[in-house]
Amino acid sequence: MRNKQDIKNTITEAFISNTYVVEAYGLDVSKTFAEQFSLVSLENILFDLITNIIYVLELLFDQHEKEVNTSLFEQKNARLPWYRTMSLNFQFGFDLVTDKDYFDNTNATADQIEASKVVKYAAVNESVDVSRVVLKIAGETNQELAPITDEQRIAFNAYVEEFRPAGVQITIINYLPDLLYLNLKIYYDPLVLNANGMEIKTGEYPVQNAITDYMKLLPFDGEFNTFDFLNYIKNNAAGVITPVAVNIETAWIDPMLNDYGSPVSVDVKRIPESGYFKVVNFDNIAYVG
């Protein structure tokens, strides 16, 4: 992708190297366009205008190329991104077009179609120990990540059976969030925060806000990194001098128990089994002045 100066240089170099232009203007071939035409000259203004038009067109072409490449990549059957695309295309309450892998939206409004797309998040991986595709999904409840309902899950399972290639085994994970237990020690500036972590000036709780914001920034099925987490608190929470992780633990749904298993320590990083985390509470955050 060329920048504007590169585009303009190409135009002006061709202009001043043209023999007819050189003769008509009486140009010095040893000098550049900028050395012979002022910024307010008609020629310079015209070339700036042409440069801007070409630059915008190249931006559009570049974006179009990226979109086409992405679309082609995701539409290749049996590639992992294809499974994700198909999952996000699921429409609850709609039937597939006969012998096709897309839904019949005849007579459906745009709002009805959008409301039927209950799978808002999806991530696909291959199992490391068996030949199996692991598909993690989640919906939204009150603008927070949550499992899709049992009724929706039954319909989604049937949909997956329709589009999955023959012989491919798929495990669908539609769990409640992995729980995150935070035991932190926050060394703080007493001029900014009080002993409970409240910002004196605003009445807000900067550490809690920073933790909430960090969790929202994590991509679905993204890795929780302890170093990045603490660094985010330090850089985004007013009054924090040094945040320390005394202990961070996580627990996730054990399908054998159909309930959460025992919490395990997160030493450095962790990818959530469900695809997303939920902070249990802020009760174990100690502030040290």
N, C-alpha and C positions, 0 to 999 in steps of 0.2 A: 504494500500500500504506500503510494507516494505521498509526501507532504506537499503543501502548497508551494513552497519555494522550489522544490524539484520540478513541479509542473510548470511553474512560471519560467524557470531557467530553460527548460526544453523549448518553450514557445519563443522566448526572446532570443535564444541562441540561433534558432532557425531563422528568425526575422532578420537579425543583423548580419547573417552570413549569406543572405540572398543578394546576388549581384545587382539585381534591379533596385532593391531597397537601398543598398550601399550607394549606388549612383544617384538615385533620386534625392536622398537625404544628405549626400556628401559625407558619409560616415567614415570614421577611422576604424579599420578592421582590427587594429591592435587593442581597441578599447571595448569594454563590455557595454551592454544595453544600459545599465544603471549609470554608467559614466557619461552617457551621451543624451539620456532622456530624463527629465526631472520627474519627481513624484506626481506632479499635477499636470503633466503632459497628457494630451488626449490618448496617445499611444499607450502610456503606462496604465492609465485608468481602464482602457479597453482590455488590455492584457490581464489586469487584475480581475476584471469581471469574467473573462473567459476562464481564468484559472479557478475561480470559485465555482463556476458551473461544472468544470471537469472534475474538481475535487469532490463535489457532492455526488456526481454520477459514479465516481470510483468507489465512494463510500457505500452507495446503494448496491453496486455490483458485488463488492466485497461481502456485504452482509447477506446478499442473496446467495452467494456461493457457499457461505458458512451454513445457511439454513438448508440448502439443498444437500450438502454433505452430511449434515446431522440427520436429516430425514432419511437419506439413503442408508446411513449407518444403522439407524434404529429400526428400519423396516426389513433388514436382512433376517429372515426366519432363523430361529434357534440361537441367535446371538443373545447374550445376556441383556443388552439394552432393549432388544425387541420384547422380551418378557416384561420388562418394566413398562414399556409403552402400552402393551396390551392390557396390563393391569390397570393403568390409569384411564384407559378407554372404557373400562367396565361401566355399564349403566344398569342400575338396579331397577327392576320393574319393566325392562324392555327385553324384547326377544331378538335374537340374531336373524339376519337375513338368511334365508334357506341356503345351506351349503357355503356360507361365507363366514368370515370371522369378524364382521362388524355388525352394528346394531341397526335395526329398522326404526328410523326416526320419522316415518311417514306421519304427517299431521301433528307432530310434536312441536311445541314452541321452544324457543331458545332457553327460556327459563326452566322448562320441564326437563330438557336435556341436561342442563347444568346441574340441576338439583339431583338428577339420577346418578351423577358421577360421585359416588360415596367414597371411593378410594382416592384419597388426596395425596398419599405418599406411598412410594414403593421403592424397594431396593432388591437387587438380585445378586446372589453369589452362588458359587459352586461349592458343594460340600467337599471338605478336605480328605475325608476318609472313605466315602462311598460315591458312586456315580449318581448324583442327585442335584437338582437345582433347588436352592433355598430362596423362597420368595417371601420377603417381609412387606407387610402392608399396614396402613393405618388410615383412619378417617379423622374427622374433627367433631368435637362436641364443645360448644361454647367457645369456639376459636382456639381450642387446645387439642393437641393430638390425642387420639383415643382409638380403641379398636372399633371396627365396624360391628354392627349388631349381629346376633346369631342368625337372624333371618337373612340379612344381607350376606353373611358368610356362606350360608348354604347355596345361595344363588351364585356367589362368586366362585365357589368350588365347581359348580356345574359349568360355569363359563370357562374356567381353566381346563376342564376336561375336554371342552369343545376345541380349544385352540392348541393345546399342547401337542408337540410332535409325538408320533407313536413310539413307545418304548422309553420315553423320558419320564423319570420319576420326579415329582415336584412336592416339596414340603412347603406348606403355606403357614407362615407365622403371623398371627393376628392377636398379639398378646397385649395385656395391660402394660404400661411402661415399666422399664427397669427402675427400681427405686434407688435413689442416691442419698446415702447418709453422710452428712458433712460434719466433721469434728475439726474446727479451725481455731487458730489463735491469731488474732489481729492486733498487731502493734500499731497504735494510732496516735494522731496529733491531738492532744487535749484542747488545743485552741479551736479545733474544728469539730470534733466529735465529743459526745459525753461517754460515760462508762458503759452505756447500753448500745452504743453504736449509732445513736441518733445525731444527725448533723444539727448543730446548735442553731445555725442561721435559718434553716429551712424546715426543720422537723422531719426531714426525710431520713431513710436508713440506706445510705449509699452502698454498703457492702451487700445487703440483701438485693438491692436494685441491680447491682452489677452481676450478681450470681444469676438472677432471673434473666437479664439481658444476654449473658453468655450462653445459657441453655437454649435460648431462642435462636442464637446464631449457629448452633450446631446443626449441620445438615442431617437429614434423615439417614439413619444408619451411620452417622459420622462418629469419629473417634473422640472420646473424652480424654484429654491430655492434662494431667495434673499441673505440669509446668505452665502450659498456656492458660489454664484456668486461674492459677494464682497470679500470673502476670497480668491477666485481664482485670482482676480485682484491683491490683496495685495501680494500674494506669487509668482506671475508670471510676474508682470510688474515692470521693473526696475525703481527705483526712487519714487515708491509709498510708502507713509508713512501710510496714512489712507484713504480708499475709503468710501464715505458716499452716501447712496441712498436718495436723496432729494424726488424723486418721480419716481416710475416705473409703467408704464401703458401698457396695452395690449388691442388690438382690434382684432376681428375675424369676419369672414364672417357670416352675418345673412342671413339664407336661405330665410327668408320672404322678405328681401330687395334685395337679390342677390348682396349684397355689404357689406362693413365693417360697423359694428355698432359703437357706441360711445366707446372710450377707457374707461377702468375701471382700477382702481388702483390694483397693485399686492402688497399686504401687506407682505406676507410671502412666498407663493409658488403658482404655477399655472401650470396646465397641459394644453397644447395647444389644442384647439378645432380641429384644422386641423391635429394635430400630430407633428407640428414643428413651430418654431418661425423664424422671420426675424427682425433683428435690423433695424429700419427705418433710423437712421443716428446717428452721434456722435456730433451733433451741441450743445446739452445741457449738455456737460461735462465741468464743470468749474474747473480750477486748482488754488489751493490756496497754496502759498509758505510759 
